[in-house]
Amino acid sequence: MIDKQQFGITIRFQSQHNNELWKLTNVYGPCDEPDRTIFINWFRNHQVGDEENWIFLGDFNFYRSVKNRNRAGGNINDTLILNDAIRQLGLVELPLKGRSYTWSNMQINPLLEQLDWYFTSINWTLDYPNTEVLPLAKITSDHLPCLITIGTKIPKASVFRFENYWAERPDFLEVVQSCWTSCRGKNDRAQNITAKLKSLRTKLKAWSRNISNLKLLITNCNEVIGLLDHIDDHRGLYNPEANLRIIIKRQIKIWHRYKTIYWKNRYTVNRVKYGDECTKFFHGMATISYR
């Protein structure tokens, strides 16, 4: 983190693949004066260099056009203020694919507006031309969550990983038990446990291939919820449609929890302690390097 202010947080990232640097600023614009004026002045005063890769995103609480809401009566002055700040900073908008609005008051006849925006520096469009903003499903918030994707060619290692969320699946224990009991015992206990673990690894590899892809499941559910939300933008949902959306939202929460567990397994930041307390840490790193 390089800057933390009332209206936004700026974080600098460095790629471990090619050491490229880029910045991300997550903003939240207030709704009432005088904070709105202070916010837009703070946003306008950023210094974006010609060679910098910088992305701004978040809830600006401004819209760029009166067409960014489904009802008449938009504030034209707000559109002029935001567009002037964007022009002064020389930013490029990342368009939201497939949706027209990002916020809803969640009423029967909802007010819909696009208040969340995504902007990049000009140099970003040259270095990362395939950057996209994809809408997800509104599960708990009245704002539409979005996913920003940036293309990469970093290769993935083909190694066996035990995923902790496997243990929550009902058929996991059956696979372990059948493998553990079917493996023939050996006279040497160390060889016996080693053979069982190797056999279990092979069985789990084959078993995991039959598990549905979490990413694909979440994507499909988001598409269904997004379709229902799109229908809800034009008319009220019928009871079967509303119940279907509730069921899918419950299920997608489970898969998101599995996904969280998945990424926690890949968290590799090591906290080094001062003094002799980090001796085990260095021994562990040396062992991993030797292997």
C-alpha positions as protocol buffer text, in pm:
chain_id: "A"
residue {
  index: 1
  type: MET
  ca { x: 0 y: 0 z: 0 }
}
residue {
  index: 2
  type: ILE
  ca { x: 143 y: 339 z: -96 }
}
residue {
  index: 3
  type: ASP
  ca { x: -146 y: 572 z: -14 }
}
residue {
  index: 4
  type: LYS
  ca { x: -454 y: 556 z: 208 }
}
residue {
  index: 5
  type: GLN
  ca { x: -698 y: 844 z: 208 }
}
residue {
  index: 6
  type: GLN
  ca { x: -1058 y: 908 z: 307 }
}
residue {
  index: 7
  type: PHE
  ca { x: -1192 y: 834 z: -40 }
}
residue {
  index: 8
  type: GLY
  ca { x: -958 y: 568 z: -172 }
}
residue {
  index: 9
  type: ILE
  ca { x: -669 y: 329 z: -125 }
}
residue {
  index: 10
  type: THR
  ca { x: -381 y: 301 z: -373 }
}
residue {
  index: 11
  type: ILE
  ca { x: -175 y: -17 z: -391 }
}
residue {
  index: 12
  type: ARG
  ca { x: 133 y: -81 z: -603 }
}
residue {
  index: 13
  type: PHE
  ca { x: 186 y: -429 z: -748 }
}
residue {
  index: 14
  type: GLN
  ca { x: 498 y: -586 z: -897 }
}
residue {
  index: 15
  type: SER
  ca { x: 483 y: -891 z: -1117 }
}
residue {
  index: 16
  type: GLN
  ca { x: 702 y: -1182 z: -1008 }
}
residue {
  index: 17
  type: HIS
  ca { x: 709 y: -1296 z: -1370 }
}
residue {
  index: 18
  type: ASN
  ca { x: 863 y: -992 z: -1541 }
}
residue {
  index: 19
  type: ASN
  ca { x: 898 y: -731 z: -1258 }
}
residue {
  index: 20
  type: GLU
  ca { x: 647 y: -495 z: -1420 }
}
residue {
  index: 21
  type: LEU
  ca { x: 491 y: -236 z: -1188 }
}
residue {
  index: 22
  type: TRP
  ca { x: 133 y: -114 z: -1187 }
}
residue {
  index: 23
  type: LYS
  ca { x: -99 y: 70 z: -950 }
}
residue {
  index: 24
  type: LEU
  ca { x: -455 y: 10 z: -842 }
}
residue {
  index: 25
  type: THR
  ca { x: -671 y: 276 z: -678 }
}
residue {
  index: 26
  type: ASN
  ca { x: -1000 y: 163 z: -525 }
}
residue {
  index: 27
  type: VAL
  ca { x: -1229 y: 461 z: -466 }
}
residue {
  index: 28
  type: TYR
  ca { x: -1556 y: 529 z: -290 }
}
residue {
  index: 29
  type: GLY
  ca { x: -1733 y: 855 z: -367 }
}
residue {
  index: 30
  type: PRO
  ca { x: -1964 y: 1005 z: -102 }
}
residue {
  index: 31
  type: CYS
  ca { x: -2325 y: 1090 z: -181 }
}
residue {
  index: 32
  type: ASP
  ca { x: -2361 y: 1427 z: -5 }
}
residue {
  index: 33
  type: GLU
  ca { x: -2195 y: 1766 z: -16 }
}
residue {
  index: 34
  type: PRO
  ca { x: -1942 y: 1900 z: 72 }
}
residue {
  index: 35
  type: ASP
  ca { x: -1774 y: 1557 z: 67 }
}
residue {
  index: 36
  type: ARG
  ca { x: -1859 y: 1506 z: -300 }
}
residue {
  index: 37
  type: THR
  ca { x: -1666 y: 1817 z: -402 }
}
residue {
  index: 38
  type: ILE
  ca { x: -1372 y: 1721 z: -181 }
}
residue {
  index: 39
  type: PHE
  ca { x: -1374 y: 1373 z: -335 }
}
residue {
  index: 40
  type: ILE
  ca { x: -1375 y: 1492 z: -695 }
}
residue {
  index: 41
  type: ASN
  ca { x: -1092 y: 1739 z: -622 }
}
residue {
  index: 42
  type: TRP
  ca { x: -891 y: 1459 z: -461 }
}
residue {
  index: 43
  type: PHE
  ca { x: -951 y: 1239 z: -765 }
}
residue {
  index: 44
  type: ARG
  ca { x: -860 y: 1518 z: -1006 }
}
residue {
  index: 45
  type: ASN
  ca { x: -528 y: 1589 z: -831 }
}
residue {
  index: 46
  type: HIS
  ca { x: -375 y: 1248 z: -908 }
}
residue {
  index: 47
  type: GLN
  ca { x: -59 y: 1264 z: -1116 }
}
residue {
  index: 48
  type: VAL
  ca { x: -70 y: 991 z: -1382 }
}
residue {
  index: 49
  type: GLY
  ca { x: 258 y: 964 z: -1574 }
}
residue {
  index: 50
  type: ASP
  ca { x: 274 y: 889 z: -1944 }
}
residue {
  index: 51
  type: GLU
  ca { x: 456 y: 560 z: -1882 }
}
residue {
  index: 52
  type: GLU
  ca { x: 255 y: 449 z: -1578 }
}
residue {
  index: 53
  type: ASN
  ca { x: 18 y: 155 z: -1570 }
}
residue {
  index: 54
  type: TRP
  ca { x: -263 y: 266 z: -1340 }
}
residue {
  index: 55
  type: ILE
  ca { x: -619 y: 146 z: -1296 }
}
residue {
  index: 56
  type: PHE
  ca { x: -893 y: 331 z: -1105 }
}
residue {
  index: 57
  type: LEU
  ca { x: -1208 y: 147 z: -1001 }
}
residue {
  index: 58
  type: GLY
  ca { x: -1488 y: 155 z: -749 }
}
residue {
  index: 59
  type: ASP
  ca { x: -1812 y: 327 z: -656 }
}
residue {
  index: 60
  type: PHE
  ca { x: -1775 y: 686 z: -777 }
}
residue {
  index: 61
  type: ASN
  ca { x: -2141 y: 775 z: -702 }
}
residue {
  index: 62
  type: PHE
  ca { x: -2136 y: 976 z: -1026 }
}
residue {
  index: 63
  type: TYR
  ca { x: -2268 y: 886 z: -1370 }
}
residue {
  index: 64
  type: ARG
  ca { x: -2120 y: 997 z: -1699 }
}
residue {
  index: 65
  type: SER
  ca { x: -2446 y: 1046 z: -1886 }
}
residue {
  index: 66
  type: VAL
  ca { x: -2815 y: 1080 z: -1807 }
}
residue {
  index: 67
  type: LYS
  ca { x: -2851 y: 753 z: -2000 }
}
residue {
  index: 68
  type: ASN
  ca { x: -2671 y: 577 z: -1715 }
}
residue {
  index: 69
  type: ARG
  ca { x: -3003 y: 549 z: -1527 }
}
residue {
  index: 70
  type: ASN
  ca { x: -3335 y: 390 z: -1622 }
}
residue {
  index: 71
  type: ARG
  ca { x: -3544 y: 694 z: -1526 }
}
residue {
  index: 72
  type: ALA
  ca { x: -3552 y: 1055 z: -1633 }
}
residue {
  index: 73
  type: GLY
  ca { x: -3430 y: 1334 z: -1409 }
}
residue {
  index: 74
  type: GLY
  ca { x: -3055 y: 1281 z: -1393 }
}
residue {
  index: 75
  type: ASN
  ca { x: -2820 y: 1553 z: -1277 }
}
residue {
  index: 76
  type: ILE
  ca { x: -2635 y: 1681 z: -1585 }
}
residue {
  index: 77
  type: ASN
  ca { x: -2393 y: 1881 z: -1370 }
}
residue {
  index: 78
  type: ASP
  ca { x: -2267 y: 1556 z: -1214 }
}
residue {
  index: 79
  type: THR
  ca { x: -2189 y: 1415 z: -1557 }
}
residue {
  index: 80
  type: LEU
  ca { x: -1992 y: 1726 z: -1653 }
}
residue {
  index: 81
  type: ILE
  ca { x: -1789 y: 1717 z: -1331 }
}
residue {
  index: 82
  type: LEU
  ca { x: -1685 y: 1352 z: -1366 }
}
residue {
  index: 83
  type: ASN
  ca { x: -1614 y: 1371 z: -1739 }
}
residue {
  index: 84
  type: ASP
  ca { x: -1399 y: 1680 z: -1689 }
}
residue {
  index: 85
  type: ALA
  ca { x: -1192 y: 1502 z: -1422 }
}
residue {
  index: 86
  type: ILE
  ca { x: -1145 y: 1200 z: -1650 }
}
residue {
  index: 87
  type: ARG
  ca { x: -1038 y: 1423 z: -1938 }
}
residue {
  index: 88
  type: GLN
  ca { x: -789 y: 1608 z: -1719 }
}
residue {
  index: 89
  type: LEU
  ca { x: -630 y: 1283 z: -1597 }
}
residue {
  index: 90
  type: GLY
  ca { x: -626 y: 1136 z: -1948 }
}
residue {
  index: 91
  type: LEU
  ca { x: -798 y: 814 z: -1843 }
}
residue {
  index: 92
  type: VAL
  ca { x: -962 y: 551 z: -2063 }
}
residue {
  index: 93
  type: GLU
  ca { x: -1285 y: 382 z: -1957 }
}
residue {
  index: 94
  type: LEU
  ca { x: -1305 y: 3 z: -1940 }
}
residue {
  index: 95
  type: PRO
  ca { x: -1655 y: -80 z: -2067 }
}
residue {
  index: 96
  type: LEU
  ca { x: -1876 y: -314 z: -1868 }
}
residue {
  index: 97
  type: LYS
  ca { x: -1977 y: -608 z: -2086 }
}
residue {
  index: 98
  type: GLY
  ca { x: -2336 y: -727 z: -2090 }
}
residue {
  index: 99
  type: ARG
  ca { x: -2493 y: -494 z: -1830 }
}
residue {
  index: 100
  type: SER
  ca { x: -2613 y: -135 z: -1841 }
}
residue {
  index: 101
  type: TYR
  ca { x: -2638 y: -59 z: -1468 }
}
residue {
  index: 102
  type: THR
  ca { x: -2431 y: -142 z: -1159 }
}
residue {
  index: 103
  type: TRP
  ca { x: -2661 y: -26 z: -877 }
}
residue {
  index: 104
  type: SER
  ca { x: -3024 y: -91 z: -784 }
}
residue {
  index: 105
  type: ASN
  ca { x: -3239 y: 33 z: -497 }
}
residue {
  index: 106
  type: MET
  ca { x: -3379 y: -324 z: -484 }
}
residue {
  index: 107
  type: GLN
  ca { x: -3743 y: -214 z: -497 }
}
residue {
  index: 108
  type: ILE
  ca { x: -4032 y: -372 z: -689 }
}
residue {
  index: 109
  type: ASN
  ca { x: -4001 y: -104 z: -958 }
}
residue {
  index: 110
  type: PRO
  ca { x: -3628 y: -41 z: -912 }
}
residue {
  index: 111
  type: LEU
  ca { x: -3421 y: 266 z: -983 }
}
residue {
  index: 112
  type: LEU
  ca { x: -3115 y: 150 z: -1177 }
}
residue {
  index: 113
  type: GLU
  ca { x: -2796 y: 350 z: -1224 }
}
residue {
  index: 114
  type: GLN
  ca { x: -2435 y: 297 z: -1327 }
}
residue {
  index: 115
  type: LEU
  ca { x: -2232 y: 437 z: -1039 }
}
residue {
  index: 116
  type: ASP
  ca { x: -1932 y: 201 z: -1051 }
}
residue {
  index: 117
  type: TRP
  ca { x: -1664 y: 285 z: -1305 }
}
residue {
  index: 118
  type: TYR
  ca { x: -1333 y: 142 z: -1426 }
}
residue {
  index: 119
  type: PHE
  ca { x: -1063 y: 360 z: -1580 }
}
residue {
  index: 120
  type: THR
  ca { x: -704 y: 299 z: -1686 }
}
residue {
  index: 121
  type: SER
  ca { x: -411 y: 510 z: -1794 }
}
residue {
  index: 122
  type: ILE
  ca { x: -335 y: 531 z: -2164 }
}
residue {
  index: 123
  type: ASN
  ca { x: -17 y: 327 z: -2126 }
}
residue {
  index: 124
  type: TRP
  ca { x: -223 y: 47 z: -1969 }
}
residue {
  index: 125
  type: THR
  ca { x: -418 y: 1 z: -2291 }
}
residue {
  index: 126
  type: LEU
  ca { x: -87 y: -54 z: -2473 }
}
residue {
  index: 127
  type: ASP
  ca { x: 63 y: -301 z: -2227 }
}
residue {
  index: 128
  type: TYR
  ca { x: -262 y: -487 z: -2140 }
}
residue {
  index: 129
  type: PRO
  ca { x: -493 y: -448 z: -2440 }
}
residue {
  index: 130
  type: ASN
  ca { x: -707 y: -750 z: -2345 }
}
residue {
  index: 131
  type: THR
  ca { x: -829 y: -609 z: -2013 }
}
residue {
  index: 132
  type: GLU
  ca { x: -1203 y: -673 z: -1967 }
}
residue {
  index: 133
  type: VAL
  ca { x: -1466 y: -595 z: -1704 }
}
residue {
  index: 134
  type: LEU
  ca { x: -1715 y: -881 z: -1665 }
}
residue {
  index: 135
  type: PRO
  ca { x: -2030 y: -857 z: -1450 }
}
residue {
  index: 136
  type: LEU
  ca { x: -2101 y: -1110 z: -1178 }
}
residue {
  index: 137
  type: ALA
  ca { x: -2423 y: -1176 z: -987 }
}
residue {
  index: 138
  type: LYS
  ca { x: -2565 y: -955 z: -712 }
}
residue {
  index: 139
  type: ILE
  ca { x: -2576 y: -1193 z: -415 }
}
residue {
  index: 140
  type: THR
  ca { x: -2580 y: -969 z: -107 }
}
residue {
  index: 141
  type: SER
  ca { x: -2500 y: -612 z: -212 }
}
residue {
  index: 142
  type: ASP
  ca { x: -2713 y: -364 z: -404 }
}
residue {
  index: 143
  type: HIS
  ca { x: -2407 y: -301 z: -625 }
}
residue {
  index: 144
  type: LEU
  ca { x: -2314 y: -530 z: -911 }
}
residue {
  index: 145
  type: PRO
  ca { x: -1979 y: -705 z: -841 }
}
residue {
  index: 146
  type: CYS
  ca { x: -1748 y: -715 z: -1140 }
}
residue {
  index: 147
  type: LEU
  ca { x: -1441 y: -913 z: -1237 }
}
residue {
  index: 148
  type: ILE
  ca { x: -1150 y: -748 z: -1419 }
}
residue {
  index: 149
  type: THR
  ca { x: -948 y: -994 z: -1627 }
}
residue {
  index: 150
  type: ILE
  ca { x: -597 y: -931 z: -1761 }
}
residue {
  index: 151
  type: GLY
  ca { x: -447 y: -1176 z: -2008 }
}
residue {
  index: 152
  type: THR
  ca { x: -131 y: -1361 z: -1905 }
}
residue {
  index: 153
  type: LYS
  ca { x: 91 y: -1631 z: -2052 }
}
residue {
  index: 154
  type: ILE
  ca { x: 250 y: -1747 z: -1728 }
}
residue {
  index: 155
  type: PRO
  ca { x: 270 y: -2131 z: -1740 }
}
residue {
  index: 156
  type: LYS
  ca { x: 111 y: -2344 z: -1471 }
}
residue {
  index: 157
  type: ALA
  ca { x: 294 y: -2627 z: -1301 }
}
residue {
  index: 158
  type: SER
  ca { x: 146 y: -2975 z: -1331 }
}
residue {
  index: 159
  type: VAL
  ca { x: 170 y: -3095 z: -970 }
}
residue {
  index: 160
  type: PHE
  ca { x: -62 y: -3277 z: -734 }
}
residue {
  index: 161
  type: ARG
  ca { x: -233 y: -3053 z: -480 }
}
residue {
  index: 162
  type: PHE
  ca { x: -465 y: -3167 z: -207 }
}
residue {
  index: 163
  type: GLU
  ca { x: -756 y: -2926 z: -190 }
}
residue {
  index: 164
  type: ASN
  ca { x: -900 y: -2878 z: 159 }
}
residue {
  index: 165
  type: TYR
  ca { x: -1254 y: -2840 z: 31 }
}
residue {
  index: 166
  type: TRP
  ca { x: -1243 y: -3200 z: -94 }
}
residue {
  index: 167
  type: ALA
  ca { x: -1295 y: -3313 z: 266 }
}
residue {
  index: 168
  type: GLU
  ca { x: -1637 y: -3144 z: 268 }
}
residue {
  index: 169
  type: ARG
  ca { x: -1766 y: -3349 z: -21 }
}
residue {
  index: 170
  type: PRO
  ca { x: -1982 y: -3648 z: 81 }
}
residue {
  index: 171
  type: ASP
  ca { x: -1798 y: -3902 z: -137 }
}
residue {
  index: 172
  type: PHE
  ca { x: -1448 y: -3805 z: -24 }
}
residue {
  index: 173
  type: LEU
  ca { x: -1434 y: -4039 z: 278 }
}
residue {
  index: 174
  type: GLU
  ca { x: -1556 y: -4331 z: 67 }
}
residue {
  index: 175
  type: VAL
  ca { x: -1268 y: -4283 z: -177 }
}
residue {
  index: 176
  type: VAL
  ca { x: -1012 y: -4263 z: 106 }
}
residue {
  index: 177
  type: GLN
  ca { x: -1152 y: -4566 z: 288 }
}
residue {
  index: 178
  type: SER
  ca { x: -1170 y: -4786 z: -21 }
}
residue {
  index: 179
  type: CYS
  ca { x: -816 y: -4694 z: -124 }
}
residue {
  index: 180
  type: TRP
  ca { x: -672 y: -4736 z: 225 }
}
residue {
  index: 181
  type: THR
  ca { x: -824 y: -5079 z: 280 }
}
residue {
  index: 182
  type: SER
  ca { x: -752 y: -5212 z: -69 }
}
residue {
  index: 183
  type: CYS
  ca { x: -380 y: -5136 z: -59 }
}
residue {
  index: 184
  type: ARG
  ca { x: -184 y: -5448 z: 32 }
}
residue {
  index: 185
  type: GLY
  ca { x: 14 y: -5434 z: 355 }
}
residue {
  index: 186
  type: LYS
  ca { x: 389 y: -5478 z: 374 }
}
residue {
  index: 187
  type: ASN
  ca { x: 609 y: -5611 z: 651 }
}
residue {
  index: 188
  type: ASP
  ca { x: 788 y: -5281 z: 698 }
}
residue {
  index: 189
  type: ARG
  ca { x: 557 y: -5020 z: 852 }
}
residue {
  index: 190
  type: ALA
  ca { x: 729 y: -4727 z: 680 }
}
residue {
  index: 191
  type: GLN
  ca { x: 694 y: -4896 z: 341 }
}
residue {
  index: 192
  type: ASN
  ca { x: 333 y: -4980 z: 425 }
}
residue {
  index: 193
  type: ILE
  ca { x: 230 y: -4619 z: 500 }
}
residue {
  index: 194
  type: THR
  ca { x: 429 y: -4491 z: 200 }
}
residue {
  index: 195
  type: ALA
  ca { x: 256 y: -4732 z: -35 }
}
residue {
  index: 196
  type: LYS
  ca { x: -86 y: -4637 z: 101 }
}
residue {
  index: 197
  type: LEU
  ca { x: -19 y: -4264 z: 58 }
}
residue {
  index: 198
  type: LYS
  ca { x: 108 y: -4311 z: -298 }
}
residue {
  index: 199
  type: SER
  ca { x: -197 y: -4518 z: -384 }
}
residue {
  index: 200
  type: LEU
  ca { x: -423 y: -4258 z: -225 }
}
residue {
  index: 201
  type: ARG
  ca { x: -259 y: -3983 z: -428 }
}
residue {
  index: 202
  type: THR
  ca { x: -325 y: -4173 z: -750 }
}
residue {
  index: 203
  type: LYS
  ca { x: -687 y: -4241 z: -655 }
}
residue {
  index: 204
  type: LEU
  ca { x: -750 y: -3878 z: -558 }
}
residue {
  index: 205
  type: LYS
  ca { x: -604 y: -3757 z: -887 }
}
residue {
  index: 206
  type: ALA
  ca { x: -847 y: -3975 z: -1079 }
}
residue {
  index: 207
  type: TRP
  ca { x: -1136 y: -3886 z: -846 }
}
residue {
  index: 208
  type: SER
  ca { x: -1071 y: -3510 z: -871 }
}
residue {
  index: 209
  type: ARG
  ca { x: -1101 y: -3521 z: -1251 }
}
residue {
  index: 210
  type: ASN
  ca { x: -1467 y: -3615 z: -1210 }
}
residue {
  index: 211
  type: ILE
  ca { x: -1539 y: -3316 z: -986 }
}
residue {
  index: 212
  type: SER
  ca { x: -1704 y: -3030 z: -1165 }
}
residue {
  index: 213
  type: ASN
  ca { x: -1486 y: -2728 z: -1228 }
}
residue {
  index: 214
  type: LEU
  ca { x: -1556 y: -2468 z: -957 }
}
residue {
  index: 215
  type: LYS
  ca { x: -1476 y: -2182 z: -1191 }
}
residue {
  index: 216
  type: LEU
  ca { x: -1717 y: -2315 z: -1454 }
}
residue {
  index: 217
  type: LEU
  ca { x: -1992 y: -2375 z: -1196 }
}
residue {
  index: 218
  type: ILE
  ca { x: -1958 y: -2022 z: -1058 }
}
residue {
  index: 219
  type: THR
  ca { x: -1956 y: -1878 z: -1409 }
}
residue {
  index: 220
  type: ASN
  ca { x: -2270 y: -2068 z: -1510 }
}
residue {
  index: 221
  type: CYS
  ca { x: -2452 y: -1964 z: -1192 }
}
residue {
  index: 222
  type: ASN
  ca { x: -2350 y: -1601 z: -1244 }
}
residue {
  index: 223
  type: GLU
  ca { x: -2488 y: -1617 z: -1597 }
}
residue {
  index: 224
  type: VAL
  ca { x: -2823 y: -1753 z: -1475 }
}
residue {
  index: 225
  type: ILE
  ca { x: -2846 y: -1496 z: -1194 }
}
residue {
  index: 226
  type: GLY
  ca { x: -2738 y: -1225 z: -1435 }
}
residue {
  index: 227
  type: LEU
  ca { x: -3014 y: -1328 z: -1677 }
}
residue {
  index: 228
  type: LEU
  ca { x: -3273 y: -1319 z: -1400 }
}
residue {
  index: 229
  type: ASP
  ca { x: -3143 y: -980 z: -1285 }
}
residue {
  index: 230
  type: HIS
  ca { x: -3169 y: -858 z: -1643 }
}
residue {
  index: 231
  type: ILE
  ca { x: -3530 y: -977 z: -1659 }
}
residue {
  index: 232
  type: ASP
  ca { x: -3592 y: -807 z: -1323 }
}
residue {
  index: 233
  type: ASP
  ca { x: -3467 y: -481 z: -1475 }
}
residue {
  index: 234
  type: HIS
  ca { x: -3761 y: -484 z: -1718 }
}
residue {
  index: 235
  type: ARG
  ca { x: -4036 y: -659 z: -1522 }
}
residue {
  index: 236
  type: GLY
  ca { x: -4095 y: -825 z: -1188 }
}
residue {
  index: 237
  type: LEU
  ca { x: -3995 y: -1187 z: -1152 }
}
residue {
  index: 238
  type: TYR
  ca { x: -4257 y: -1459 z: -1125 }
}
residue {
  index: 239
  type: ASN
  ca { x: -4248 y: -1675 z: -813 }
}
residue {
  index: 240
  type: PRO
  ca { x: -4066 y: -1972 z: -979 }
}
residue {
  index: 241
  type: GLU
  ca { x: -3806 y: -1732 z: -1121 }
}
residue {
  index: 242
  type: ALA
  ca { x: -3755 y: -1557 z: -787 }
}
residue {
  index: 243
  type: ASN
  ca { x: -3726 y: -1891 z: -603 }
}
residue {
  index: 244
  type: LEU
  ca { x: -3476 y: -2017 z: -861 }
}
residue {
  index: 245
  type: ARG
  ca { x: -3260 y: -1709 z: -805 }
}
residue {
  index: 246
  type: ILE
  ca { x: -3267 y: -1765 z: -427 }
}
residue {
  index: 247
  type: ILE
  ca { x: -3164 y: -2131 z: -466 }
}
residue {
  index: 248
  type: ILE
  ca { x: -2878 y: -2048 z: -701 }
}
residue {
  index: 249
  type: LYS
  ca { x: -2754 y: -1770 z: -472 }
}
residue {
  index: 250
  type: ARG
  ca { x: -2741 y: -2015 z: -181 }
}
residue {
  index: 251
  type: GLN
  ca { x: -2548 y: -2268 z: -385 }
}
residue {
  index: 252
  type: ILE
  ca { x: -2304 y: -2015 z: -527 }
}
residue {
  index: 253
  type: LYS
  ca { x: -2215 y: -1908 z: -173 }
}
residue {
  index: 254
  type: ILE
  ca { x: -2100 y: -2264 z: -104 }
}
residue {
  index: 255
  type: TRP
  ca { x: -1889 y: -2271 z: -418 }
}
residue {
  index: 256
  type: HIS
  ca { x: -1741 y: -1930 z: -335 }
}
residue {
  index: 257
  type: ARG
  ca { x: -1643 y: -2070 z: 6 }
}
residue {
  index: 258
  type: TYR
  ca { x: -1475 y: -2364 z: -169 }
}
residue {
  index: 259
  type: LYS
  ca { x: -1294 y: -2115 z: -392 }
}
residue {
  index: 260
  type: THR
  ca { x: -1176 y: -1919 z: -87 }
}
residue {
  index: 261
  type: ILE
  ca { x: -1036 y: -2238 z: 65 }
}
residue {
  index: 262
  type: TYR
  ca { x: -872 y: -2315 z: -271 }
}
residue {
  index: 263
  type: TRP
  ca { x: -682 y: -1984 z: -276 }
}
residue {
  index: 264
  type: LYS
  ca { x: -590 y: -2002 z: 92 }
}
residue {
  index: 265
  type: ASN
  ca { x: -395 y: -2317 z: 9 }
}
residue {
  index: 266
  type: ARG
  ca { x: -189 y: -2113 z: -237 }
}
residue {
  index: 267
  type: TYR
  ca { x: -102 y: -1830 z: 1 }
}
residue {
  index: 268
  type: THR
  ca { x: 278 y: -1850 z: 20 }
}
residue {
  index: 269
  type: VAL
  ca { x: 382 y: -1532 z: 205 }
}
residue {
  index: 270
  type: ASN
  ca { x: 619 y: -1625 z: 488 }
}
residue {
  index: 271
  type: ARG
  ca { x: 652 y: -1400 z: 792 }
}
residue {
  index: 272
  type: VAL
  ca { x: 1020 y: -1393 z: 891 }
}
residue {
  index: 273
  type: LYS
  ca { x: 1088 y: -1330 z: 1260 }
}
residue {
  index: 274
  type: TYR
  ca { x: 1383 y: -1141 z: 1402 }
}
residue {
  index: 275
  type: GLY
  ca { x: 1672 y: -1339 z: 1551 }
}
residue {
  index: 276
  type: ASP
  ca { x: 1709 y: -1714 z: 1599 }
}
residue {
  index: 277
  type: GLU
  ca { x: 1334 y: -1770 z: 1579 }
}
residue {
  index: 278
  type: CYS
  ca { x: 1356 y: -1789 z: 1199 }
}
residue {
  index: 279
  type: THR
  ca { x: 1605 y: -2079 z: 1203 }
}
residue {
  index: 280
  type: LYS
  ca { x: 1330 y: -2332 z: 1122 }
}
residue {
  index: 281
  type: PHE
  ca { x: 1211 y: -2106 z: 841 }
}
residue {
  index: 282
  type: PHE
  ca { x: 1551 y: -2107 z: 671 }
}
residue {
  index: 283
  type: HIS
  ca { x: 1588 y: -2481 z: 726 }
}
residue {
  index: 284
  type: GLY
  ca { x: 1249 y: -2533 z: 566 }
}
residue {
  index: 285
  type: MET
  ca { x: 1337 y: -2317 z: 264 }
}
residue {
  index: 286
  type: ALA
  ca { x: 1665 y: -2509 z: 222 }
}
residue {
  index: 287
  type: THR
  ca { x: 1478 y: -2839 z: 232 }
}
residue {
  index: 288
  type: ILE
  ca { x: 1230 y: -2724 z: -32 }
}
residue {
  index: 289
  type: SER
  ca { x: 1513 y: -2604 z: -258 }
}
residue {
  index: 290
  type: TYR
  ca { x: 1694 y: -2939 z: -217 }
}
residue {
  index: 291
  type: ARG
  ca { x: 1382 y: -3132 z: -311 }
}
